[in-house]
């Protein structure tokens, strides 16, 4: 297949202060396949936009242009069928800061906040650092994918007097793209028990293999109690530019969020973030379409390789995102021994599964957003250090 964009050449990231490649600067054999950061070059319009900013030579304070909000509105409508107004959008430097602001704005110290584990580590960290109570409602694995135990979810809400539900859609690390029916049940429980629903939808643009992401407010009339957190940064590999957007339609919740954001002095966005987000949503669609094809090929390659060469690894094939959840429980290895073999013998860095919760014991998260040669090499190294 002839592609317009280059997804086969690995960018040379050593010496560039890359968090992902930091350990490789100490040991050249290490292959990092962990943090949600792609080893692909972005599309030319993005580089050109940032170059124009660099060439200008003045880097003072900037305000967001109306065209940025128009680009966000158009993207949400065209990609996800979600019709919003510019004033529903609040810019903030990242989804994780937005989660913290939401916790502070909509709950009090000691309040219970519900999450589904295993889960992206900053959720738990943000709740604990803000002195709220973490309530975990574990996901259930069925037929190779995670599902929600709705009876248990409701009981957890009732038993703990939950005030806020921090929901991940699509899910990280499981890669579930929740169905309309599942999302409606989540929202109806929140309505019934007066729970604010904060939905992290940062992987919304990366639904794969025929799955379709649905923003929570497109499956029903739930905008009175929902807060959507999302960004172009994961989709277009521009996380270092630091910009996300929060969608809140309820005027009271919107004011609470913005007041808390201002109190934290989190209302200013870097100029690069403003430029990169507008450029991504205006010119990035063709690149994204090719990217998703590459991700599907890489995921399929990983699944097939492990099925043949390391069949003890249970691979949770993601329905969305480029993050693959691996279960090594079939091997007679302690969790610590597993992590040591991956890091010191295979020389591959994956995300340690226990960072996502106790359900992540004997698990690891593999980032396939890299040239296929990197994916194959990492898979070969991992298989080689596991018991036969």
Helices and strands as residue ranges (DSSP letters): H 22-26, E 31-32, H 44-56, H 66-80, G 86-88, E 89-92, H 95-106, E 112-115, H 122-129, E 133-136, E 140-142, E 145-147, H 150-160, E 162-168, H 180-192, E 196-200, G 204-206, G 216-218, E 226-230, H 233-236, G 239-241, E 244-247, H 251-263, H 271-283, H 285-309, E 314-316, E 323-327, H 335-340, I 341-345, E 348-349, E 351-352, G 353-356, G 358-360, E 363-367, H 372-384
